[in-house]
Amino acid sequence: MADWSQDPAKECGCSRASSCSRSPPTTEGGVQTFDYVRDRIERRAAVADGSIQLAPETTSIEEQIAERDRAARDKLEEIRRSLRKE
């Protein structure tokens, strides 16, 4: 029996699932099997988990605003100092 944990189109080299000559296993009524559906869901969950783990750490909006405010205060202080010297 084929390993249906991967997309059947990718396994046989097709570029699109609709043109794939290998179709997922189905019941007599034409419904995809539970094992096939479960494998697809588990694969998607694994990809999502991996994406989260590999995503770069981002700063929160509050941290970005605080950093911008600090930079603005520093720039304003620099301008004030330059005006006093003139």
Contacts in CASP RR format, 6 or more apart in sequence:
PFRMAT RR
TARGET T0000
AUTHOR 0000-0000-0000
METHOD contacts of the structure
MODEL  1
MADWSQDPAKECGCSRASSCSRSPPTTEGGVQTFDYVRDRIERRAAVADG
SIQLAPETTSIEEQIAERDRAARDKLEEIRRSLRKE
1 25 0 8 1.000
2 8 0 8 1.000
2 11 0 8 1.000
2 22 0 8 1.000
2 25 0 8 1.000
3 11 0 8 1.000
4 24 0 8 1.000
4 25 0 8 1.000
4 35 0 8 1.000
4 36 0 8 1.000
4 39 0 8 1.000
4 40 0 8 1.000
5 39 0 8 1.000
5 42 0 8 1.000
5 43 0 8 1.000
6 43 0 8 1.000
7 17 0 8 1.000
8 14 0 8 1.000
8 17 0 8 1.000
8 20 0 8 1.000
8 22 0 8 1.000
8 23 0 8 1.000
8 24 0 8 1.000
9 15 0 8 1.000
9 16 0 8 1.000
9 17 0 8 1.000
9 19 0 8 1.000
9 20 0 8 1.000
11 22 0 8 1.000
12 20 0 8 1.000
12 21 0 8 1.000
12 22 0 8 1.000
14 20 0 8 1.000
14 21 0 8 1.000
24 32 0 8 1.000
24 33 0 8 1.000
24 36 0 8 1.000
25 32 0 8 1.000
25 33 0 8 1.000
25 35 0 8 1.000
25 36 0 8 1.000
26 32 0 8 1.000
26 33 0 8 1.000
27 33 0 8 1.000
59 67 0 8 1.000
END
